[in-house]
């Protein structure tokens, strides 16, 4: 997943956790990678409202 983001300075990547209703959205802006948790209606999200995106944190990108 991170390897796909290393080719360009800006971009994003979605990684869905199949059958859970949750996924990750990774957004790269030069040397930082922002992580978001996404919720949709394609799994047992146990009452979590959707669609919803929650910012989780920022990670430095060291290649």
C-alpha positions in Angstrom: 0.0 0.0 0.0 2.7 2.5 1.0 4.8 1.4 -2.0 2.0 2.6 -4.4 2.2 6.1 -2.8 6.0 6.3 -3.0 6.0 7.0 -6.7 4.4 10.5 -6.5 4.6 13.4 -4.1 0.8 13.7 -3.8 -1.9 11.1 -4.0 -4.2 8.8 -2.1 -4.9 5.1 -1.6 -8.1 3.4 -0.3 -7.8 0.0 1.4 -11.1 -1.6 2.4 -11.3 -4.2 5.1 -13.6 -6.6 3.2 -16.9 -7.4 4.9 -16.4 -5.1 7.9 -17.8 -1.8 6.6 -14.5 -0.1 7.5 -11.5 1.0 5.4 -8.4 3.1 5.4 -7.8 6.2 3.3 -4.1 7.2 3.1 -3.4 10.6 1.6 0.2 11.6 0.8 1.4 15.2 0.6 5.1 15.2 -0.1 6.8 13.8 3.1 3.7 13.1 5.2 1.0 10.5 5.1 -2.3 11.3 6.6 -4.4 8.3 7.7 -8.2 8.3 7.8 -10.7 5.6 8.9 -13.7 5.4 6.6 -17.1 3.8 7.3 -19.6 2.7 4.7 -22.7 0.5 4.7 -21.1 -2.7 3.3 -20.6 -4.5 6.5 -21.6 -4.8 10.2 -20.5 -1.4 11.5 -22.5 -1.9 14.8 -24.5 1.3 14.7 -21.7 3.6 13.5 -23.2 6.3 11.3 -22.1 6.3 7.7 -20.8 7.6 5.4 -18.1 8.9 7.8 -14.4 9.7 7.6 -12.3 10.2 10.8 -8.8 11.5 10.8 -6.5 9.1 12.6 -3.1 10.7 12.4 -0.1 11.8 10.4 3.0 9.6 9.7 6.2 10.9 8.2 7.3 9.2 5.0 10.9 8.2 5.0 12.1 6.3 1.9 
